Amino acid sequence: MKKLLLSAAMTFALLGTQTLHAQDSQVMDRQTTTTHSDGSQETVHEEHRWVRGEQLPQEYTDKQYTVTNWTEYHLHRPDDGYHWVHARDHYILVDSKGTVTEIH
């Protein structure tokens, strides 16, 4: 099972890898923990490359990820209809539809 999950994570990472300019993308490491029926847990680390124009994953639309004190993080004021989201080690500016427009 561990090999299958690791293989799936590697496939995801390879499919998500594109030749892009540094300012257009940033890498995010995501950790997923699975609990099996016997109670054992398995953790898989996935690497995701944020890209301008992609949709923000549903998990980051929760208010806990919204950055309201953007000046404390040296981020510029978002224009109307945009907001900052904190996703792992990155700050991501998204529009009202959840489209990534800027990555820090």
C-alpha positions as CSV (number, residue, x, y, z in Angstrom):
1,M,0.0,0.0,0.0
2,K,2.8,2.4,0.9
3,K,4.4,1.8,-2.5
4,L,1.1,2.5,-4.3
5,L,0.6,5.8,-2.4
6,L,4.3,6.8,-3.0
7,S,3.9,5.9,-6.7
8,A,0.7,8.0,-7.0
9,A,2.4,11.0,-5.3
10,M,5.4,10.7,-7.7
11,T,3.1,10.6,-10.7
12,F,1.2,13.7,-9.4
13,A,4.5,15.5,-8.9
14,L,5.7,14.6,-12.4
15,L,2.5,15.5,-14.1
16,G,2.5,18.8,-12.3
17,T,6.0,19.7,-13.3
18,Q,6.2,22.2,-16.1
19,T,8.8,24.5,-17.5
20,L,7.8,27.8,-16.1
21,H,9.3,31.1,-15.2
22,A,10.2,31.4,-11.5
23,Q,7.8,34.3,-10.9
24,D,4.9,32.3,-12.3
25,S,5.1,29.4,-9.9
26,Q,6.1,28.3,-6.5
27,V,6.4,24.8,-5.0
28,M,4.2,23.8,-2.1
29,D,4.8,20.6,-0.1
30,R,1.5,19.0,1.0
31,Q,1.2,16.2,3.6
32,T,-1.6,13.7,3.5
33,T,-2.3,11.2,6.4
34,T,-4.4,8.2,5.8
35,T,-5.9,6.1,8.6
36,H,-6.3,2.4,7.7
37,S,-9.1,0.1,9.0
38,D,-6.6,-1.5,11.5
39,G,-5.9,2.0,13.0
40,S,-2.4,2.4,11.5
41,Q,-1.6,5.7,9.9
42,E,0.4,6.4,6.8
43,T,1.7,9.9,5.8
44,V,2.6,10.8,2.2
45,H,4.3,14.1,1.2
46,E,3.2,15.5,-2.2
47,E,4.9,18.4,-3.9
48,H,2.6,20.8,-5.7
49,R,3.7,23.7,-7.9
50,W,1.4,26.7,-7.6
51,V,0.9,28.3,-11.0
52,R,-0.8,31.5,-12.0
53,G,-4.2,30.9,-13.5
54,E,-4.9,27.6,-11.7
55,Q,-7.8,27.2,-9.4
56,L,-7.1,27.3,-5.6
57,P,-8.0,23.8,-4.2
58,Q,-11.2,23.7,-2.2
59,E,-9.4,23.0,1.0
60,Y,-8.0,26.6,1.0
61,T,-11.3,28.3,0.6
62,D,-12.0,28.1,4.3
63,K,-11.8,31.4,6.2
64,Q,-8.9,30.0,8.3
65,Y,-6.6,30.4,5.3
66,T,-7.7,33.9,4.4
67,V,-5.0,36.6,5.3
68,T,-6.7,39.7,6.6
69,N,-3.6,41.3,8.1
70,W,-1.6,41.3,4.9
71,T,0.6,44.3,5.9
72,E,2.2,42.2,8.7
73,Y,3.4,39.8,6.0
74,H,4.7,42.6,3.7
75,L,2.0,41.9,1.1
76,H,0.3,44.6,-0.9
77,R,-3.3,45.5,-0.4
78,P,-5.5,43.3,-2.6
79,D,-7.7,45.0,-5.2
80,D,-11.4,44.7,-4.8
81,G,-12.6,41.2,-5.5
82,Y,-9.2,39.7,-4.5
83,H,-7.8,38.3,-1.3
84,W,-4.7,36.7,0.1
85,V,-4.6,33.0,1.2
86,H,-1.9,31.4,3.3
87,A,-1.2,27.9,1.9
88,R,1.8,26.2,3.7
89,D,4.8,28.5,3.2
90,H,3.2,30.6,0.5
91,Y,0.9,33.6,0.3
92,I,-1.4,33.4,-2.7
93,L,-3.5,36.2,-4.2
94,V,-6.7,34.9,-5.6
95,D,-9.7,36.5,-7.3
96,S,-13.3,36.0,-6.2
97,K,-13.5,32.8,-8.3
98,G,-10.4,31.3,-6.6
99,T,-8.0,31.8,-9.6
100,V,-4.4,32.2,-8.5
101,T,-3.1,35.5,-9.7
102,E,0.1,36.0,-7.6
103,I,2.4,33.8,-5.5
104,H,4.8,34.9,-2.7
